Amino acid sequence: CHSLDYIMESSYLFNFLYGNDSSPLRKALLDSKLGKRLCGYGQTYYESLTGFGLHGVNEEDAVKVKDVILDTLKTLADGEVLQKDIDATILACDFANREITRNWGPFALTLLDRAVDAWHYGNNPGEFLLYRKGFEKVKQALKEDSHYTQKLIKKYFLDNRQSAFITVVPDKSFLEERNKKEQNFLSLLTKNLDEEKLNAELNQLHEYQAHKETEEESSCIPNIKPENLEPKANEYPTEETSLKANDGSEVPLFINNENTNGIVYLDLFTPLDTLPLSEYKYIPVFNSVLLDTGWNKKSWDKCIGESSTVCGDFYTELIYSSAGVGKAAEEYFESVKDKNYTKRFYLNFSMKMTVEKAREALKVFAE
């Protein structure tokens, strides 16, 4: 957490190498067939921590995984990187910085975490709220230096001596051995325990816990009270209209206009309740693999590579349109029951795209 620039560079580089199945390092590990599934993570503390690897590797093949990772990084650093991979990474990072989502709680806590992390390490808390502004520096560097990505790979990985190759192998005796070590450690602590000192420390702790902060002490902590909040909630009405289908029928269209930081959310609901009951058992599997097998006679990695340059996310989900709860909901559903779109079982195609890429993303959606 040295600076916002450090975080933005690390975020860009991890997404470039590992962001989706067409990303160069991720694809290299998948194509190696050395493991059953991928593992990897990018965490930013005072020092960022990044890992790449595979689960389910034969023990004798472990070094081969390391070789795939290092060889891929060296090839990328010494050669040319594909512009489509750079474009996909920029879009992914822009999405992450624009989109307001829940991450283990309200988005406000995400912003608070960023400010607190900066504060902890002596940085300006306000600066760490400006992720979009910070990432503009990375985008500018990419425009000015065609080898910027290669330089980052060398800086953070190939020239970085602080790395470790870790192999985790199952061991049936692990828990038994760990319990023995814990017992030995506890015995050692008990043997050298100064009970008088321990009791003094406990009394000091209890005294601190029992202390009630004065108003002056409490004022040191930034806070906001319910009465400081605007009690009126914003309303975002839904506009209901329709589109004419190829067969001349009217397809319901619902539009919500609100500030989404330039992100367009599109959902296309296809009713499944017209299928015979005998085919319902295939629906969960169909939903799981529908977008994971490629489309229009193209391979999966080619499709994900194309879609990642124009949209932030593209997925399917199964949804049952319920009647809602409460008198107002009941009245609404009663008023539209003749339109035949409530209380139905749907397969939803969902896509997120930026306003700037909407036309290109819709072409992928249509395909």
Disulfide bonds with the S-S distance in Angstrom:
none
